[in-house]
């Protein structure tokens, strides 16, 4: 149980906060030079955060996890007390029933904790992918505007294609994560936990790569203006 908690918290700490000049509305507004100025500055700061281990942090999330740890602690105390009670029972079936009941309560809490963790993780990664998609769309639109003005955007378009390929790979890998987290709800297999952690970390790494590729395209756009 303790190993599971450590692995989960380690994965949360590894989650980067990818920000940029994104606009999350369904209708993208017209982009201007300020967007790319802000986007490049923010991207540089973001990449630095990621390299430093960019701690994803929220008071609400911290409180939720603290509450669950407190509940787990109480359940363990209950288990310890129940163990003493079991020793006093001569009937083996009564001891077995009490043990199963206690274990069931702990397993239920663990499942709830994993569920909250998974939901939070998946929502965060999903939002980051949406942000990158919006930023790439706006970057592509700017390149089209430049082409209409008679500017050579060959190099820019090449960067955009690379960024789109990276984004597609990120989306494909992210699509596999929910099923992996679902398995954790009913399993305590340490290898499965490690595999899920690695899969999430790999998706996060692809988000960083995609972000960097989009920034390269934005940099070329800025230098061409």
Buried (B, 14 or more C-beta within 10 A) or exposed (E): BEEBBEBBEEBBEBBBEBBBBBBEEEEEEEBEEEBBEEBBEBBEEBBEBBEEEBEBEEEEBEEBBEEBEEBBEEBEEBBEEBEEEBEEEEEEEEBEEBBEEBEEBBBEBBEEBBBBBBEBBBEBBBEBBEBBBBBBBBBBEBBEBBBEEEBEBEBBBEBBEBBBEBBEBBBEBBEEBEEBBBBBBEEEEEEEBEBBBEBBBBBBBBBBBBBBBBBBBBBBBBEBE
